[in-house]
Amino acid sequence: MKKLSFINKIIYFINAVFAILLLLSYLLPFASPKTFSILSVLSLGVAFLILCNTLFFLYWLIRLKKQFILSFVVLLMGYLFFGSLYKFSSSKQIESQHNFKVMNYNVRLFNLYKWIPEDSIETKMVDFIKTESPEILSIQEYHPHKNIDLSFFKYKFEKLSGNKAKYGQAIFSQYPIVNSGSIEFPNTGNNAIFADVVKGADTLRIYNIHLESLRINTKAESLKKENSERLFNRVGNTFKMQQFQSELFLKHKAECPYKMIICGDFNNTAFSYVYRKIKGDLNDAFIESGNGFGRTYDFKFFPIRIDFILTDDAFSVNGFKAYNDRYSDHYPIMTTLSLEE
């Protein structure tokens, strides 16, 4: 430190603060939001902390200063603990006659209230889905828009609520749906649904989860107007609700007798308590076969992944893609699966 200039000493101090915050964030998946609600808010910023520490690491490395060790060690611990925020390997693509595709998409009511000021967004979304042709489609914030025609799917199950505009969740399938239902989350429009589909000789359980929404306007000017204390309290309370909702889901999941695929908008990141609990020993399709950041939400400041497709070991994950088509505040994701013989 003595050989550092005054400016570099300040930079290193800031570096140390960000390194400590990132180190603390590694404990967040084990911290119950019901007990540590304010601390759990940090899970939304883990990607930002990783990027900042990466920049500090590069800054010191370029200057051949041993101070690079601090961020390097913390980043290495995170890599060993979580895996990489960014996947450098190319997306896996394994061709098989047994392959089938599963897509997850939060469609934001098919742009019902013109959040995106363009014409025919809803039909562009349908055209996109039709072009990508998943065998199974899981949708959050579904709305039976008058211009929406998804009849190219043979089967569907939807669960809608609301008075003026019906909305909710839906599962579309090219395979027969032989059973379906809903896991009701009290005092909210969010919930989880499931459909049992028959593929060949197998019955597969498809879950579609939409955990409690954060309701944060991510535009910079809107965030500046927010009272920080009120914002933290609101997000902390939302995370408590997410924990309760995930507990209801896990109770239902524990009784499932079938091979399962879990799709959904968790409204939380892969560094969160609810993600760790829901994932359990399942495979995250992005981690197995994706590449890049796997961004799923249109957040202005850094890439964020809050939508997931999880599978049990009965499935081989043969491909994964996170799309950049911006028809909603979420980006669609799709995985290619096959059943292990």
PyMOL commands that set and color helices and strands:
alter all, ss='L'
color gray80, all
select helices_A, chain A and resi 6-25+28-30+37-62+68-82+108-111+121-132+220-225+228-253+273-279+285-289
alter helices_A, ss='H'
color red, helices_A
select strands_A, chain A and resi 100-106+136-142+155-161+167-173+177-183+192-199+202-210+259-265+283-284+307-311+315-322+333-339
alter strands_A, ss='S'
color yellow, strands_A
deselect
rebuild
show_as cartoon
